[in-house]
């Protein structure tokens, strides 16, 4: 969809990818890029696997593209302070209908955990798996993941937050360190 000249790895990806060969590929990519659906919503709506969606997004660099779209929306938001600053972390609230990627970054920011792409994806997956396991909204699941991580950070922070969030994602509910 985005590259006119394909590298060897892109060609291999497209040859094996269930999303690339899906009849609704463009709709899937558009829904993700424009924050219309989370990965969990895409898997349910289009009958594709969670891992397949993430492989596709990473292979085509769509996670970064979605982030750029979100950044552009934030920059054009007139409700932000005139100096362009963001509100203090204490004033930040996980809002309804906010994409799980942005919620993941908000959680990491509130907990003062450096946000690499890998850890953001692990937190997003933890949120989506929590929502699916508890049959709740993405917003409620994000709050649960945040509270669990905050409690762990207070009690005994793990040496590696990436591993903790990956374990939380695999468990689909809170994980004690």
CORLIN-V351275 format. One record per pair of residues at least 12 apart in sequence whose C-alpha atoms are under 10 Angstrom apart, sorted by the first residue. I is the first residue (numbers start at 1). J is the second residue. If there is no record, write none. Layout:
i/j
I/J
I/J
//
This chain:
i/j
1/20
1/25
1/26
1/29
1/60
2/60
2/61
2/62
3/60
9/59
10/56
10/59
10/60
13/55
13/56
13/59
13/60
14/56
14/59
14/60
17/52
17/53
17/55
17/56
17/59
18/48
18/49
18/52
18/53
18/55
18/56
19/46
19/48
19/49
19/52
19/53
19/54
19/55
19/56
19/57
20/52
20/53
20/56
22/46
22/47
22/48
23/46
24/46
25/46
27/42
27/46
28/42
28/43
28/45
28/46
28/53
29/42
29/53
29/56
29/57
29/62
29/66
30/66
32/57
32/62
32/63
32/65
32/66
32/99
33/57
33/62
33/63
33/64
33/65
33/66
33/67
33/68
33/69
33/70
34/65
34/66
34/67
34/69
34/70
34/99
35/66
35/67
35/69
35/70
35/97
35/98
35/99
35/100
35/101
36/97
36/98
36/99
37/97
37/99
37/100
38/97
38/98
38/99
38/100
38/101
38/124
38/128
38/138
39/51
39/53
39/54
39/57
39/99
39/100
39/101
39/124
39/125
39/128
40/53
40/100
40/124
40/125
40/127
40/128
40/129
40/131
40/132
40/138
41/128
41/132
41/138
50/125
50/128
50/129
54/121
54/125
63/101
63/117
63/121
64/117
66/101
67/101
67/102
70/99
70/101
70/102
71/102
74/86
88/110
89/106
89/107
89/109
89/110
89/111
89/112
90/110
92/106
92/107
92/109
92/110
93/106
93/107
93/110
93/143
94/106
94/107
94/139
94/140
94/142
94/143
94/146
95/139
95/142
96/137
96/138
96/139
96/140
97/137
97/138
97/139
98/138
98/139
99/124
99/138
99/139
100/120
100/121
100/123
100/124
100/125
100/126
100/127
100/128
100/138
100/139
100/141
100/142
101/120
101/121
101/122
101/123
101/124
101/125
101/127
101/128
102/120
102/124
103/120
103/123
103/124
103/127
103/138
103/139
103/142
103/143
103/146
104/119
104/120
104/121
104/122
104/123
104/124
104/125
104/126
104/127
104/142
104/145
104/146
105/117
105/119
105/120
105/121
105/123
105/124
106/120
106/142
106/146
107/120
107/123
107/124
107/142
107/143
107/145
107/146
107/147
107/149
107/150
108/120
108/123
108/146
108/149
108/161
110/146
110/150
111/146
111/149
111/150
111/153
113/161
113/162
114/161
115/162
116/162
118/162
118/166
119/161
119/162
119/163
119/164
119/165
119/166
120/162
120/165
121/162
121/165
121/166
121/169
122/161
122/162
122/163
122/164
122/165
122/166
122/167
122/168
122/169
122/170
123/142
123/145
123/146
123/161
123/162
123/164
123/165
123/166
123/168
123/169
124/138
124/142
124/145
124/165
124/166
124/169
125/165
125/166
125/168
125/169
125/170
125/172
126/141
126/142
126/144
126/145
126/164
126/165
126/166
126/167
126/168
126/169
126/170
126/171
126/172
126/173
126/174
127/139
127/140
127/141
127/142
127/143
127/144
127/145
127/146
127/165
127/168
127/169
127/172
127/173
128/141
128/142
128/145
128/169
128/172
129/141
129/168
129/169
129/170
129/171
129/172
129/173
130/142
130/144
130/145
130/168
130/169
130/170
130/171
130/172
130/173
130/174
131/144
131/145
131/172
131/173
132/172
132/173
133/171
133/172
133/173
134/172
134/173
141/172
141/173
144/173
144/174
145/165
145/168
145/169
145/172
145/173
145/174
145/175
146/174
147/174
148/168
148/173
148/174
148/175
148/176
149/161
149/164
149/165
149/168
149/174
149/175
149/176
149/177
151/176
152/164
152/174
152/175
152/176
152/177
153/177
155/176
155/177
156/176
156/177
157/177
158/176
158/177
159/177
161/177
164/176
164/177
//
